[in-house]
Amino acid sequence: MSRDSAFQDTALPLFAGMTPIEPGAKLPSYIKDHRKRLRRRFRDGGPDALPDYELLELVLFQALPRQDVKPLARRLIDRFGDFNHVMAAKPARLLEVDGVGDAVVTELKIVEAAAHRMAQGRVLNRPLVSSWDALLAYCQTALANQTTEHFRVLYLDNKNTLIADEPQSKGTVDHVPVYPREVVKRALELDASALILVHNHPSGDPTPSAQDVTMTTAIRDAAEVLGIRLHDHLVIGKSREVSFRAEGFL
């Protein structure tokens, strides 16, 4: 059975709308029981026990406590593709989906921010030698689902401990302006000994462009003059990343 046909089979009239329950009125048993079953499955089996749209329902429960949120969860997944892309979607695009209001956008952005903060906490102020996999996971969490290019600089001390992770600039779908002078200037302000550059390719393909290589070389050369080492430049795609050092560009 296809995913679409499965949805059609279960899209009974009972679940077709999102009519709010009147304040003070009891929730219908079908909503209460469904929420109870979903929460129990999550507690017993963890997030892997739920498909994306049901995990999204759990989040929407908080934003819309008195509505059946199953149809909205499915609309969001249909529009954006999966749970991660729903969380990363821009508020303006989320608001285009029928049933999404400020409460839903706020709840989704809280979950997204929490995921970023937790991933960052696994790498900040820790030696990268022992947390490289966590760093890659953090970069994927922060950048893989962005629809425009973002450029970040990770600043390290002389023990290769991450002391700061800062956005340098945002760009378009295929270009982001980067200024080597500003990158190196900030490294001096932080008393950093080394750098890691990170940016994403919204196309999903992390293959470095000629511009990426030229820009990286310029930053490396500017940093070396001041005794600052460029450890790597990571290009983040949808499901994988490319390391300049591993590929021989540095």
TILUM-816791 format. One line per 4 residues: number of its first residue (from 1); their letters; for each residue x, y, z of C-alpha. Coordinates in steps of 0.2 Angstrom, whole numbers, plus 2048, in hexadecimal, padded with zeros to 3 digits. Layout:
# TILUM-816791
NUM	a	X,Y,Z ~ ...
***
This chain:
# TILUM-816791
1	msrd	800,800,800 ~ 807,811,7FB ~ 809,81F,808 ~ 7FC,82A,7FF
5	safq	7EF,81C,7FF ~ 7F2,818,811 ~ 7EF,82A,815 ~ 7DF,82A,80B
9	dtal	7D8,81A,813 ~ 7DA,822,824 ~ 7D4,834,820 ~ 7C3,831,826
13	plfa	7B7,83F,828 ~ 7B9,83F,83A ~ 7CB,845,838 ~ 7C9,84F,829
17	gmtp	7C7,860,831 ~ 7D0,86A,840 ~ 7C0,871,848 ~ 7C6,877,859
21	iepg	7BD,870,869 ~ 7B3,87E,872 ~ 7BC,884,882 ~ 7B6,87A,891
25	aklp	7B0,86C,886 ~ 7B7,85B,888 ~ 7C2,854,87B ~ 7BA,847,870
29	syik	7BF,835,875 ~ 7C7,832,864 ~ 7D3,841,866 ~ 7D7,83C,878
33	dhrk	7DA,82A,875 ~ 7E4,82D,865 ~ 7EF,839,86F ~ 7F1,82D,87D
37	rlrr	7F6,81F,872 ~ 802,829,868 ~ 80B,82F,878 ~ 80C,81E,87F
41	rfrd	814,817,86F ~ 820,825,870 ~ 824,821,882 ~ 826,80F,87F
45	ggpd	82F,80F,86E ~ 837,820,86D ~ 837,82B,85D ~ 83B,81C,852
49	alpd	82B,814,856 ~ 821,823,84D ~ 821,829,83B ~ 825,83B,838
53	yell	813,841,837 ~ 80F,839,848 ~ 81E,840,850 ~ 819,851,849
57	elvl	808,84E,851 ~ 810,84D,862 ~ 817,85E,85F ~ 807,865,859
61	fqal	7FE,85F,868 ~ 806,86D,872 ~ 801,87A,866 ~ 7F0,875,863
65	prqd	7EA,86C,873 ~ 7D7,86C,86E ~ 7D8,866,85C ~ 7DB,857,852
69	vkpl	7EC,85A,84A ~ 7EE,84B,840 ~ 7E8,853,82F ~ 7F4,862,832
73	arrl	803,856,836 ~ 800,84E,826 ~ 7FE,85E,81C ~ 80F,864,823
77	idrf	818,854,81E ~ 810,854,80D ~ 816,866,80B ~ 827,865,811
81	gdfn	82C,853,810 ~ 831,84D,821 ~ 832,852,833 ~ 843,85A,832
85	hvma	83D,865,823 ~ 82D,86A,82C ~ 837,870,83B ~ 844,87A,830
89	akpa	836,882,825 ~ 835,895,826 ~ 827,89C,830 ~ 820,8A4,821
93	rlle	81F,894,817 ~ 818,88B,826 ~ 80A,898,827 ~ 805,893,815
97	vdgv	7FF,882,81B ~ 7EC,882,820 ~ 7EA,880,832 ~ 7FB,888,837
101	gdav	7FB,897,842 ~ 807,8A0,84E ~ 805,893,85B ~ 80A,885,84F
105	vtel	819,88F,848 ~ 81F,893,85A ~ 81E,881,85F ~ 828,87B,850
109	kive	835,888,852 ~ 837,884,864 ~ 83A,871,860 ~ 847,877,852
113	aaah	850,882,85E ~ 851,874,86B ~ 858,868,85F ~ 865,875,85A
117	rmaq	869,879,86C ~ 86C,867,871 ~ 877,863,862 ~ 881,873,865
121	grvl	883,86E,877 ~ 88B,85E,872 ~ 89A,867,86A ~ 89C,878,872
125	nrpl	8AA,879,87E ~ 8B0,867,87A ~ 8BF,861,871 ~ 8BB,85D,85F
129	vssw	8C7,84E,85F ~ 8BA,845,86A ~ 8AA,84D,863 ~ 8AC,84D,850
133	dall	89D,843,84D ~ 893,84E,858 ~ 899,85D,84E ~ 893,856,83E
137	aycq	882,852,845 ~ 881,863,84C ~ 885,86B,83B ~ 878,85F,832
141	tala	86B,865,83F ~ 86F,877,83D ~ 871,878,82A ~ 86C,869,820
145	nqtt	859,86F,81E ~ 85D,881,81B ~ 856,888,80B ~ 863,895,809
149	ehfr	876,894,80B ~ 87C,898,81C ~ 88F,89A,821 ~ 895,897,833
153	vlyl	8A6,897,83B ~ 8AB,88C,849 ~ 8B9,894,854 ~ 8C5,888,85D
157	dnkn	8D2,88C,86B ~ 8E3,884,86B ~ 8DD,874,872 ~ 8D0,872,864
161	tlia	8C2,876,86F ~ 8B3,87E,867 ~ 8B1,88F,86F ~ 8A5,897,863
165	depq	899,893,855 ~ 894,8A3,84C ~ 88A,8A7,83C ~ 894,8B1,830
169	skgt	887,8B4,822 ~ 877,8AE,81A ~ 875,8AE,807 ~ 86A,8A8,7F9
173	vdhv	866,896,7F3 ~ 877,894,7EB ~ 882,8A2,7F2 ~ 888,8A9,802
177	pvyp	894,8B8,804 ~ 8A3,8B5,80F ~ 8B0,8C1,814 ~ 8C1,8B9,819
181	revv	8C6,8C9,822 ~ 8B7,8C9,82E ~ 8B9,8B6,832 ~ 8CB,8B9,837
185	kral	8C7,8C9,840 ~ 8BB,8BF,84B ~ 8C7,8B1,84E ~ 8D3,8BE,855
189	elda	8C6,8C6,860 ~ 8C2,8B4,867 ~ 8D4,8B0,869 ~ 8D1,8A0,85E
193	sali	8DF,895,858 ~ 8D5,88C,84B ~ 8C6,88D,840 ~ 8B9,881,838
197	lvhn	8AF,888,82A ~ 89D,881,827 ~ 890,885,81A ~ 882,87C,812
201	hpsg	87C,879,800 ~ 869,87A,800 ~ 869,870,7EF ~ 86E,861,7FA
205	dptp	87E,85D,7F1 ~ 88D,862,7FC ~ 89A,861,7EE ~ 8A4,871,7F0
209	saqd	8A3,87E,7E3 ~ 8B2,887,7DB ~ 8AC,897,7E5 ~ 8AD,88C,7F5
213	vtmt	8BE,887,7F2 ~ 8C4,899,7EE ~ 8BC,8A0,7FD ~ 8C3,892,808
217	tair	8D5,895,802 ~ 8D3,8A8,805 ~ 8CE,8A5,817 ~ 8DC,898,81A
221	daae	8E9,8A4,813 ~ 8E3,8B3,81D ~ 8E2,8A8,82D ~ 8F3,8A0,82B
225	vlgi	8FB,8B2,82B ~ 8F5,8B4,83C ~ 8F9,8A3,842 ~ 8E8,89C,842
229	rlhd	8E5,88B,83A ~ 8D6,887,82F ~ 8D2,875,834 ~ 8C4,871,828
233	hlvi	8B6,878,81D ~ 8A6,86D,81E ~ 899,86E,811 ~ 888,868,817
237	gksr	87C,85F,80B ~ 86B,857,80E ~ 871,847,815 ~ 884,848,814
241	evsf	893,854,816 ~ 8A3,857,80D ~ 8B3,85B,816 ~ 8C0,866,80D
245	raeg	8CE,85E,816 ~ 8C8,84C,813 ~ 8C6,850,800 ~ 8D7,858,7FF
249	fl	8D2,86A,7FC ~ 8DC,86F,80C
***
